[in-house]
Amino acid sequence: MQVKKVLTYVAVAFVVFYLFTKPAQAAEAVNGVFVGILHGADQLAVFFTNVLT
């Protein structure tokens, strides 16, 4: 349990460090994640549209 807590703190510290040192790249990474999620949602919508018609 203690290892999980330490790894979580290290991950959060890395994210904060990345945001402060390279904000443009961090914004691109977040944008890429959202684009991927939206693309996946669109593909699910296409799938269910094709299944239900």
Predicted model as a PDB file, atoms N, CA, C, CB and O in Angstrom, pLDDT in the B-factor column:
MODEL        1                                                                  
ATOM      1  N   MET A   1       0.826  -1.197   0.000  1.00 69.00           N  
ATOM      2  CA  MET A   1       0.000   0.000   0.000  1.00 69.00           C  
ATOM      3  C   MET A   1       0.869   1.259   0.000  1.00 69.00           C  
ATOM      4  CB  MET A   1      -0.939  -0.001   1.213  1.00 69.00           C  
ATOM      5  O   MET A   1       0.544   2.240  -0.670  1.00 69.00           O  
ATOM      6  N   GLN A   2       1.964   1.232   0.743  1.00 92.00           N  
ATOM      7  CA  GLN A   2       2.856   2.387   0.815  1.00 92.00           C  
ATOM      8  C   GLN A   2       3.516   2.665  -0.534  1.00 92.00           C  
ATOM      9  CB  GLN A   2       3.925   2.163   1.885  1.00 92.00           C  
ATOM     10  O   GLN A   2       3.723   3.823  -0.898  1.00 92.00           O  
ATOM     11  N   VAL A   3       3.848   1.607  -1.275  1.00 92.00           N  
ATOM     12  CA  VAL A   3       4.485   1.776  -2.587  1.00 92.00           C  
ATOM     13  C   VAL A   3       3.531   2.476  -3.540  1.00 92.00           C  
ATOM     14  CB  VAL A   3       4.922   0.409  -3.171  1.00 92.00           C  
ATOM     15  O   VAL A   3       3.946   3.340  -4.313  1.00 92.00           O  
ATOM     16  N   LYS A   4       2.271   2.115  -3.491  1.00 92.00           N  
ATOM     17  CA  LYS A   4       1.269   2.730  -4.362  1.00 92.00           C  
ATOM     18  C   LYS A   4       1.167   4.229  -4.077  1.00 92.00           C  
ATOM     19  CB  LYS A   4      -0.108   2.051  -4.172  1.00 92.00           C  
ATOM     20  O   LYS A   4       1.063   5.031  -5.005  1.00 92.00           O  
ATOM     21  N   LYS A   5       1.196   4.606  -2.804  1.00 92.00           N  
ATOM     22  CA  LYS A   5       1.113   6.016  -2.428  1.00 92.00           C  
ATOM     23  C   LYS A   5       2.331   6.782  -2.930  1.00 92.00           C  
ATOM     24  CB  LYS A   5       0.987   6.160  -0.906  1.00 92.00           C  
ATOM     25  O   LYS A   5       2.201   7.894  -3.441  1.00 92.00           O  
ATOM     26  N   VAL A   6       3.506   6.196  -2.785  1.00 93.00           N  
ATOM     27  CA  VAL A   6       4.738   6.848  -3.240  1.00 93.00           C  
ATOM     28  C   VAL A   6       4.727   7.003  -4.751  1.00 93.00           C  
ATOM     29  CB  VAL A   6       5.977   6.046  -2.796  1.00 93.00           C  
ATOM     30  O   VAL A   6       5.089   8.063  -5.263  1.00 93.00           O  
ATOM     31  N   LEU A   7       4.320   5.973  -5.471  1.00 94.00           N  
ATOM     32  CA  LEU A   7       4.250   6.052  -6.936  1.00 94.00           C  
ATOM     33  C   LEU A   7       3.243   7.102  -7.389  1.00 94.00           C  
ATOM     34  CB  LEU A   7       3.880   4.689  -7.526  1.00 94.00           C  
ATOM     35  O   LEU A   7       3.469   7.786  -8.388  1.00 94.00           O  
ATOM     36  N   THR A   8       2.145   7.235  -6.671  1.00 95.00           N  
ATOM     37  CA  THR A   8       1.159   8.258  -7.006  1.00 95.00           C  
ATOM     38  C   THR A   8       1.748   9.652  -6.829  1.00 95.00           C  
ATOM     39  CB  THR A   8      -0.098   8.098  -6.141  1.00 95.00           C  
ATOM     40  O   THR A   8       1.565  10.521  -7.682  1.00 95.00           O  
ATOM     41  N   TYR A   9       2.459   9.867  -5.716  1.00 95.00           N  
ATOM     42  CA  TYR A   9       3.095  11.170  -5.487  1.00 95.00           C  
ATOM     43  C   TYR A   9       4.158  11.468  -6.540  1.00 95.00           C  
ATOM     44  CB  TYR A   9       3.720  11.217  -4.092  1.00 95.00           C  
ATOM     45  O   TYR A   9       4.280  12.606  -6.993  1.00 95.00           O  
ATOM     46  N   VAL A  10       4.913  10.471  -6.922  1.00 95.00           N  
ATOM     47  CA  VAL A  10       5.938  10.667  -7.955  1.00 95.00           C  
ATOM     48  C   VAL A  10       5.281  11.018  -9.284  1.00 95.00           C  
ATOM     49  CB  VAL A  10       6.816   9.401  -8.107  1.00 95.00           C  
ATOM     50  O   VAL A  10       5.761  11.903  -9.993  1.00 95.00           O  
ATOM     51  N   ALA A  11       4.200  10.342  -9.629  1.00 93.00           N  
ATOM     52  CA  ALA A  11       3.502  10.631 -10.883  1.00 93.00           C  
ATOM     53  C   ALA A  11       2.929  12.046 -10.876  1.00 93.00           C  
ATOM     54  CB  ALA A  11       2.380   9.609 -11.120  1.00 93.00           C  
ATOM     55  O   ALA A  11       3.041  12.761 -11.872  1.00 93.00           O  
ATOM     56  N   VAL A  12       2.325  12.453  -9.781  1.00 94.00           N  
ATOM     57  CA  VAL A  12       1.774  13.805  -9.682  1.00 94.00           C  
ATOM     58  C   VAL A  12       2.894  14.840  -9.770  1.00 94.00           C  
ATOM     59  CB  VAL A  12       0.985  13.978  -8.364  1.00 94.00           C  
ATOM     60  O   VAL A  12       2.745  15.857 -10.448  1.00 94.00           O  
ATOM     61  N   ALA A  13       4.005  14.592  -9.097  1.00 95.00           N  
ATOM     62  CA  ALA A  13       5.139  15.517  -9.153  1.00 95.00           C  
ATOM     63  C   ALA A  13       5.677  15.628 -10.574  1.00 95.00           C  
ATOM     64  CB  ALA A  13       6.254  15.059  -8.200  1.00 95.00           C  
ATOM     65  O   ALA A  13       6.038  16.718 -11.018  1.00 95.00           O  
ATOM     66  N   PHE A  14       5.733  14.510 -11.288  1.00 91.00           N  
ATOM     67  CA  PHE A  14       6.207  14.543 -12.671  1.00 91.00           C  
ATOM     68  C   PHE A  14       5.272  15.366 -13.545  1.00 91.00           C  
ATOM     69  CB  PHE A  14       6.335  13.121 -13.230  1.00 91.00           C  
ATOM     70  O   PHE A  14       5.734  16.153 -14.371  1.00 91.00           O  
ATOM     71  N   VAL A  15       3.970  15.196 -13.375  1.00 88.00           N  
ATOM     72  CA  VAL A  15       2.999  15.948 -14.173  1.00 88.00           C  
ATOM     73  C   VAL A  15       3.127  17.442 -13.885  1.00 88.00           C  
ATOM     74  CB  VAL A  15       1.556  15.464 -13.880  1.00 88.00           C  
ATOM     75  O   VAL A  15       3.121  18.252 -14.812  1.00 88.00           O  
ATOM     76  N   VAL A  16       3.240  17.808 -12.627  1.00 91.00           N  
ATOM     77  CA  VAL A  16       3.383  19.222 -12.270  1.00 91.00           C  
ATOM     78  C   VAL A  16       4.677  19.784 -12.846  1.00 91.00           C  
ATOM     79  CB  VAL A  16       3.356  19.404 -10.736  1.00 91.00           C  
ATOM     80  O   VAL A  16       4.684  20.886 -13.393  1.00 91.00           O  
ATOM     81  N   PHE A  17       5.773  19.034 -12.726  1.00 92.00           N  
ATOM     82  CA  PHE A  17       7.051  19.473 -13.292  1.00 92.00           C  
ATOM     83  C   PHE A  17       6.940  19.660 -14.800  1.00 92.00           C  
ATOM     84  CB  PHE A  17       8.163  18.461 -12.967  1.00 92.00           C  
ATOM     85  O   PHE A  17       7.436  20.649 -15.339  1.00 92.00           O  
ATOM     86  N   TYR A  18       6.294  18.723 -15.484  1.00 88.00           N  
ATOM     87  CA  TYR A  18       6.130  18.790 -16.941  1.00 88.00           C  
ATOM     88  C   TYR A  18       5.284  19.995 -17.330  1.00 88.00           C  
ATOM     89  CB  TYR A  18       5.486  17.496 -17.476  1.00 88.00           C  
ATOM     90  O   TYR A  18       5.585  20.677 -18.310  1.00 88.00           O  
ATOM     91  N   LEU A  19       4.217  20.261 -16.560  1.00 89.00           N  
ATOM     92  CA  LEU A  19       3.371  21.414 -16.860  1.00 89.00           C  
ATOM     93  C   LEU A  19       4.127  22.732 -16.735  1.00 89.00           C  
ATOM     94  CB  LEU A  19       2.168  21.427 -15.943  1.00 89.00           C  
ATOM     95  O   LEU A  19       3.926  23.643 -17.537  1.00 89.00           O  
ATOM     96  N   PHE A  20       4.990  22.833 -15.735  1.00 92.00           N  
ATOM     97  CA  PHE A  20       5.710  24.086 -15.525  1.00 92.00           C  
ATOM     98  C   PHE A  20       6.899  24.250 -16.465  1.00 92.00           C  
ATOM     99  CB  PHE A  20       6.183  24.169 -14.097  1.00 92.00           C  
ATOM    100  O   PHE A  20       7.246  25.377 -16.819  1.00 92.00           O  
ATOM    101  N   THR A  21       7.524  23.164 -16.873  1.00 94.00           N  
ATOM    102  CA  THR A  21       8.711  23.292 -17.720  1.00 94.00           C  
ATOM    103  C   THR A  21       8.393  23.296 -19.208  1.00 94.00           C  
ATOM    104  CB  THR A  21       9.666  22.177 -17.423  1.00 94.00           C  
ATOM    105  O   THR A  21       9.102  23.929 -19.990  1.00 94.00           O  
ATOM    106  N   LYS A  22       7.339  22.600 -19.608  1.00 93.00           N  
ATOM    107  CA  LYS A  22       6.984  22.521 -21.022  1.00 93.00           C  
ATOM    108  C   LYS A  22       5.464  22.631 -21.180  1.00 93.00           C  
ATOM    109  CB  LYS A  22       7.506  21.197 -21.647  1.00 93.00           C  
ATOM    110  O   LYS A  22       4.800  21.646 -21.503  1.00 93.00           O  
ATOM    111  N   PRO A  23       4.915  23.824 -20.954  1.00 91.00           N  
ATOM    112  CA  PRO A  23       3.452  23.958 -20.985  1.00 91.00           C  
ATOM    113  C   PRO A  23       2.844  23.735 -22.374  1.00 91.00           C  
ATOM    114  CB  PRO A  23       3.063  25.327 -20.489  1.00 91.00           C  
ATOM    115  O   PRO A  23       1.736  23.209 -22.482  1.00 91.00           O  
ATOM    116  N   ALA A  24       3.552  24.127 -23.433  1.00 93.00           N  
ATOM    117  CA  ALA A  24       3.007  23.942 -24.778  1.00 93.00           C  
ATOM    118  C   ALA A  24       2.907  22.457 -25.119  1.00 93.00           C  
ATOM    119  CB  ALA A  24       3.878  24.670 -25.819  1.00 93.00           C  
ATOM    120  O   ALA A  24       1.898  22.014 -25.668  1.00 93.00           O  
ATOM    121  N   GLN A  25       3.940  21.691 -24.800  1.00 92.00           N  
ATOM    122  CA  GLN A  25       3.904  20.263 -25.068  1.00 92.00           C  
ATOM    123  C   GLN A  25       2.874  19.563 -24.191  1.00 92.00           C  
ATOM    124  CB  GLN A  25       5.279  19.652 -24.851  1.00 92.00           C  
ATOM    125  O   GLN A  25       2.232  18.609 -24.631  1.00 92.00           O  
ATOM    126  N   ALA A  26       2.710  20.027 -22.959  1.00 89.00           N  
ATOM    127  CA  ALA A  26       1.708  19.445 -22.073  1.00 89.00           C  
ATOM    128  C   ALA A  26       0.306  19.699 -22.621  1.00 89.00           C  
ATOM    129  CB  ALA A  26       1.841  20.022 -20.650  1.00 89.00           C  
ATOM    130  O   ALA A  26      -0.550  18.816 -22.572  1.00 89.00           O  
ATOM    131  N   ALA A  27       0.073  20.888 -23.136  1.00 90.00           N  
ATOM    132  CA  ALA A  27      -1.230  21.203 -23.731  1.00 90.00           C  
ATOM    133  C   ALA A  27      -1.484  20.341 -24.962  1.00 90.00           C  
ATOM    134  CB  ALA A  27      -1.307  22.694 -24.106  1.00 90.00           C  
ATOM    135  O   ALA A  27      -2.604  19.875 -25.171  1.00 90.00           O  
ATOM    136  N   GLU A  28      -0.459  20.127 -25.773  1.00 93.00           N  
ATOM    137  CA  GLU A  28      -0.610  19.257 -26.939  1.00 93.00           C  
ATOM    138  C   GLU A  28      -0.925  17.827 -26.521  1.00 93.00           C  
ATOM    139  CB  GLU A  28       0.659  19.284 -27.793  1.00 93.00           C  
ATOM    140  O   GLU A  28      -1.733  17.159 -27.167  1.00 93.00           O  
ATOM    141  N   ALA A  29      -0.305  17.356 -25.460  1.00 90.00           N  
ATOM    142  CA  ALA A  29      -0.564  15.999 -24.980  1.00 90.00           C  
ATOM    143  C   ALA A  29      -2.002  15.859 -24.503  1.00 90.00           C  
ATOM    144  CB  ALA A  29       0.404  15.634 -23.848  1.00 90.00           C  
ATOM    145  O   ALA A  29      -2.675  14.877 -24.816  1.00 90.00           O  
ATOM    146  N   VAL A  30      -2.469  16.845 -23.745  1.00 90.00           N  
ATOM    147  CA  VAL A  30      -3.860  16.802 -23.271  1.00 90.00           C  
ATOM    148  C   VAL A  30      -4.813  16.894 -24.447  1.00 90.00           C  
ATOM    149  CB  VAL A  30      -4.138  17.944 -22.267  1.00 90.00           C  
ATOM    150  O   VAL A  30      -5.824  16.192 -24.487  1.00 90.00           O  
ATOM    151  N   ASN A  31      -4.500  17.751 -25.402  1.00 95.00           N  
ATOM    152  CA  ASN A  31      -5.333  17.872 -26.597  1.00 95.00           C  
ATOM    153  C   ASN A  31      -5.376  16.548 -27.351  1.00 95.00           C  
ATOM    154  CB  ASN A  31      -4.809  18.993 -27.513  1.00 95.00           C  
ATOM    155  O   ASN A  31      -6.435  16.142 -27.828  1.00 95.00           O  
ATOM    156  N   GLY A  32      -4.249  15.882 -27.461  1.00 95.00           N  
ATOM    157  CA  GLY A  32      -4.202  14.590 -28.134  1.00 95.00           C  
ATOM    158  C   GLY A  32      -5.047  13.541 -27.431  1.00 95.00           C  
ATOM    159  O   GLY A  32      -5.695  12.721 -28.082  1.00 95.00           O  
ATOM    160  N   VAL A  33      -5.042  13.562 -26.113  1.00 95.00           N  
ATOM    161  CA  VAL A  33      -5.877  12.616 -25.361  1.00 95.00           C  
ATOM    162  C   VAL A  33      -7.348  12.880 -25.644  1.00 95.00           C  
ATOM    163  CB  VAL A  33      -5.598  12.719 -23.843  1.00 95.00           C  
ATOM    164  O   VAL A  33      -8.111  11.945 -25.888  1.00 95.00           O  
ATOM    165  N   PHE A  34      -7.757  14.165 -25.613  1.00 96.00           N  
ATOM    166  CA  PHE A  34      -9.155  14.480 -25.874  1.00 96.00           C  
ATOM    167  C   PHE A  34      -9.563  14.149 -27.300  1.00 96.00           C  
ATOM    168  CB  PHE A  34      -9.418  15.937 -25.596  1.00 96.00           C  
ATOM    169  O   PHE A  34     -10.677  13.680 -27.533  1.00 96.00           O  
ATOM    170  N   VAL A  35      -8.674  14.389 -28.252  1.00 97.00           N  
ATOM    171  CA  VAL A  35      -8.969  14.029 -29.642  1.00 97.00           C  
ATOM    172  C   VAL A  35      -9.154  12.516 -29.764  1.00 97.00           C  
ATOM    173  CB  VAL A  35      -7.836  14.515 -30.588  1.00 97.00           C  
ATOM    174  O   VAL A  35     -10.053  12.050 -30.464  1.00 97.00           O  
ATOM    175  N   GLY A  36      -8.307  11.759 -29.085  1.00 96.00           N  
ATOM    176  CA  GLY A  36      -8.434  10.305 -29.108  1.00 96.00           C  
ATOM    177  C   GLY A  36      -9.742   9.835 -28.501  1.00 96.00           C  
ATOM    178  O   GLY A  36     -10.386   8.928 -29.029  1.00 96.00           O  
ATOM    179  N   ILE A  37     -10.136  10.446 -27.393  1.00 97.00           N  
ATOM    180  CA  ILE A  37     -11.402  10.080 -26.751  1.00 97.00           C  
ATOM    181  C   ILE A  37     -12.572  10.419 -27.664  1.00 97.00           C  
ATOM    182  CB  ILE A  37     -11.556  10.801 -25.392  1.00 97.00           C  
ATOM    183  O   ILE A  37     -13.493   9.618 -27.823  1.00 97.00           O  
ATOM    184  N   LEU A  38     -12.537  11.604 -28.263  1.00 97.00           N  
ATOM    185  CA  LEU A  38     -13.625  11.993 -29.167  1.00 97.00           C  
ATOM    186  C   LEU A  38     -13.688  11.086 -30.389  1.00 97.00           C  
ATOM    187  CB  LEU A  38     -13.453  13.446 -29.608  1.00 97.00           C  
ATOM    188  O   LEU A  38     -14.776  10.735 -30.845  1.00 97.00           O  
ATOM    189  N   HIS A  39     -12.547  10.711 -30.915  1.00 97.00           N  
ATOM    190  CA  HIS A  39     -12.523   9.807 -32.069  1.00 97.00           C  
ATOM    191  C   HIS A  39     -13.109   8.441 -31.687  1.00 97.00           C  
ATOM    192  CB  HIS A  39     -11.073   9.642 -32.604  1.00 97.00           C  
ATOM    193  O   HIS A  39     -13.872   7.851 -32.452  1.00 97.00           O  
ATOM    194  N   GLY A  40     -12.754   7.957 -30.525  1.00 97.00           N  
ATOM    195  CA  GLY A  40     -13.306   6.692 -30.049  1.00 97.00           C  
ATOM    196  C   GLY A  40     -14.811   6.771 -29.864  1.00 97.00           C  
ATOM    197  O   GLY A  40     -15.531   5.838 -30.220  1.00 97.00           O  
ATOM    198  N   ALA A  41     -15.290   7.874 -29.312  1.00 97.00           N  
ATOM    199  CA  ALA A  41     -16.737   8.050 -29.131  1.00 97.00           C  
ATOM    200  C   ALA A  41     -17.452   8.116 -30.478  1.00 97.00           C  
ATOM    201  CB  ALA A  41     -17.028   9.324 -28.317  1.00 97.00           C  
ATOM    202  O   ALA A  41     -18.538   7.557 -30.634  1.00 97.00           O  
ATOM    203  N   ASP A  42     -16.851   8.793 -31.443  1.00 97.00           N  
ATOM    204  CA  ASP A  42     -17.441   8.848 -32.781  1.00 97.00           C  
ATOM    205  C   ASP A  42     -17.518   7.459 -33.403  1.00 97.00           C  
ATOM    206  CB  ASP A  42     -16.631   9.785 -33.686  1.00 97.00           C  
ATOM    207  O   ASP A  42     -18.517   7.107 -34.031  1.00 97.00           O  
ATOM    208  N   GLN A  43     -16.463   6.674 -33.227  1.00 97.00           N  
ATOM    209  CA  GLN A  43     -16.465   5.325 -33.786  1.00 97.00           C  
ATOM    210  C   GLN A  43     -17.509   4.443 -33.121  1.00 97.00           C  
ATOM    211  CB  GLN A  43     -15.091   4.695 -33.642  1.00 97.00           C  
ATOM    212  O   GLN A  43     -18.146   3.624 -33.784  1.00 97.00           O  
ATOM    213  N   LEU A  44     -17.689   4.605 -31.809  1.00 96.00           N  
ATOM    214  CA  LEU A  44     -18.754   3.862 -31.121  1.00 96.00           C  
ATOM    215  C   LEU A  44     -20.124   4.269 -31.638  1.00 96.00           C  
ATOM    216  CB  LEU A  44     -18.680   4.091 -29.604  1.00 96.00           C  
ATOM    217  O   LEU A  44     -21.000   3.421 -31.810  1.00 96.00           O  
ATOM    218  N   ALA A  45     -20.316   5.563 -31.890  1.00 96.00           N  
ATOM    219  CA  ALA A  45     -21.590   6.036 -32.434  1.00 96.00           C  
ATOM    220  C   ALA A  45     -21.842   5.441 -33.809  1.00 96.00           C  
ATOM    221  CB  ALA A  45     -21.609   7.566 -32.510  1.00 96.00           C  
ATOM    222  O   ALA A  45     -22.965   5.036 -34.111  1.00 96.00           O  
ATOM    223  N   VAL A  46     -20.818   5.384 -34.642  1.00 96.00           N  
ATOM    224  CA  VAL A  46     -20.964   4.774 -35.973  1.00 96.00           C  
ATOM    225  C   VAL A  46     -21.316   3.296 -35.840  1.00 96.00           C  
ATOM    226  CB  VAL A  46     -19.663   4.942 -36.801  1.00 96.00           C  
ATOM    227  O   VAL A  46     -22.189   2.796 -36.549  1.00 96.00           O  
ATOM    228  N   PHE A  47     -20.640   2.602 -34.937  1.00 96.00           N  
ATOM    229  CA  PHE A  47     -20.908   1.185 -34.724  1.00 96.00           C  
ATOM    230  C   PHE A  47     -22.357   0.960 -34.317  1.00 96.00           C  
ATOM    231  CB  PHE A  47     -19.970   0.618 -33.661  1.00 96.00           C  
ATOM    232  O   PHE A  47     -23.051   0.139 -34.918  1.00 96.00           O  
ATOM    233  N   PHE A  48     -22.817   1.685 -33.299  1.00 95.00           N  
ATOM    234  CA  PHE A  48     -24.183   1.473 -32.824  1.00 95.00           C  
ATOM    235  C   PHE A  48     -25.213   1.919 -33.850  1.00 95.00           C  
ATOM    236  CB  PHE A  48     -24.405   2.213 -31.517  1.00 95.00           C  
ATOM    237  O   PHE A  48     -26.294   1.337 -33.933  1.00 95.00           O  
ATOM    238  N   THR A  49     -24.893   2.943 -34.631  1.00 95.00           N  
ATOM    239  CA  THR A  49     -25.803   3.360 -35.703  1.00 95.00           C  
ATOM    240  C   THR A  49     -25.946   2.245 -36.726  1.00 95.00           C  
ATOM    241  CB  THR A  49     -25.298   4.651 -36.385  1.00 95.00           C  
ATOM    242  O   THR A  49     -27.052   1.958 -37.184  1.00 95.00           O  
ATOM    243  N   ASN A  50     -24.838   1.619 -37.085  1.00 95.00           N  
ATOM    244  CA  ASN A  50     -24.883   0.538 -38.054  1.00 95.00           C  
ATOM    245  C   ASN A  50     -25.554  -0.722 -37.482  1.00 95.00           C  
ATOM    246  CB  ASN A  50     -23.473   0.211 -38.524  1.00 95.00           C  
ATOM    247  O   ASN A  50     -26.216  -1.454 -38.218  1.00 95.00           O  
ATOM    248  N   VAL A  51     -25.391  -0.974 -36.202  1.00 95.00           N  
ATOM    249  CA  VAL A  51     -26.014  -2.136 -35.603  1.00 95.00           C  
ATOM    250  C   VAL A  51     -27.529  -1.962 -35.509  1.00 95.00           C  
ATOM    251  CB  VAL A  51     -25.424  -2.395 -34.224  1.00 95.00           C  
ATOM    252  O   VAL A  51     -28.284  -2.909 -35.729  1.00 95.00           O  
ATOM    253  N   LEU A  52     -27.960  -0.760 -35.186  1.00 92.00           N  
ATOM    254  CA  LEU A  52     -29.382  -0.520 -34.943  1.00 92.00           C  
ATOM    255  C   LEU A  52     -30.173  -0.202 -36.212  1.00 92.00           C  
ATOM    256  CB  LEU A  52     -29.539   0.608 -33.965  1.00 92.00           C  
ATOM    257  O   LEU A  52     -31.396  -0.072 -36.153  1.00 92.00           O  
ATOM    258  N   THR A  53     -29.500  -0.074 -37.360  1.00 86.00           N  
ATOM    259  CA  THR A  53     -30.241   0.210 -38.598  1.00 86.00           C  
ATOM    260  C   THR A  53     -30.251  -0.986 -39.502  1.00 86.00           C  
ATOM    261  CB  THR A  53     -29.643   1.402 -39.332  1.00 86.00           C  
ATOM    262  O   THR A  53     -30.826  -0.935 -40.589  1.00 86.00           O  
TER     263      THR A  53                                                      
ENDMDL                                                                          
END                                                                             
